[in-house]
Amino acid sequence: MLLSTSLGDMRIHPLDVMRTLFGGGTDEHRLVIQKLRLPRIIAAFLVGAALAVAGAILQGIIRNPLASPDIIGITSGASLAAVTFISYLAGTVSIVWLPVAAMAGAAVTSIVIYMLAWRKGVTAIRLVLIGIGINFLLGSITKVILVKNPIQTSSQAYIWLTGTVYGTDWSIVWMIVPWVAVFIPLAFVFARNVNVLQLGDDIAAGAGSAVQRQRFALLMISVALAGAAVSVGGAISFIGLIAPHMTRKLIGPSFGGVLPVSALIGGLIVVLSDTVARTAFLPYDIPVGVFTAGVGAPFFIYLLYRNRNS
């Protein structure tokens, strides 16, 4: 985090960064660090943490290592709602309501997926397959909205859809803070339920768990986190896939540890990716979603290959 704050088109020594953070430093350093870089870094970390926990929950309740909000359609629902908000309501409604719109889109999408997958209960494979289909459908609708809008609005939305925290200020940081502060701790509280659901529906029901109710509650927590992340960072892909896998390799499968460590790793991945994206190609600021997609797509293909006989 300290390294990320010191790097950019204007490099600042880490000691000067520390001095500025504790109230010293020059006016120029305070402007660059406190107004430009720090809110961007904090937003990147919170977005990554939210996506990672959302992905870990989905992988747990669906019992599928390929599940993540962007793959099964939740992110697409949030993106469609956010693009609709930006295109038609941004001029008349406060931007503070964007996370609510994104979460509503994610929630409606997840409920539709859940209902379509329901047949005397919800199985993991039906949920994933229907989610993938919904993902493509909503992506197409989003593109239609962008094509029909003025070029200026569409170009801004296209950049946002690639996934970016460029131009983040403190007001945007405070948009995501309440959602992360409520739903990530709530996910930690429900971690034991994810462990039980991992055993399979029959065993979980035999152990006294209300399987469908618990799965739906956990799905809504995942939806809230994914919607909040999308509203701030756009469609940053594959974080919800990569971070939980890295976590399980490090500490094992128990969700009591997987969820908090996934949050930490997911946040650090997005901060690192954004740091590379904004410094490696100066003076150009590459959207962080381009970088995560470039890394995440090969990882997804690797997982498909590794699980081809599963």
Buried (B, 14 or more C-beta within 10 A) or exposed (E): BEEBBBBBEEEBEEEBBBBBBEEEBEEEBBBBBBEBBBBBBBBBBBBBBBBBBBBBBBBBBBBBBBBBBBBBBBBBBBBBBBBBBBBEBBEEEEBEBBBBBBBBBBBBBBBBBBEBBBEEEBBBEBBBBBBBBBBEBBBEEBBEBBEEBEEEBBEBBBBBBBBBBBEBEBEBBEBBBEBBEBBBEBBBEBBEBBBBBBBEBEEBBEEEBEBBEBBBBBBBBBBBBBBBBBBBBBBBBBBBBBBBBBBBEEBEEBBEBBBBBBBBBBBBBBBBBBBBBBBEEEEEBBBBBBBBBEBBEEBBEEBEEEEEEE
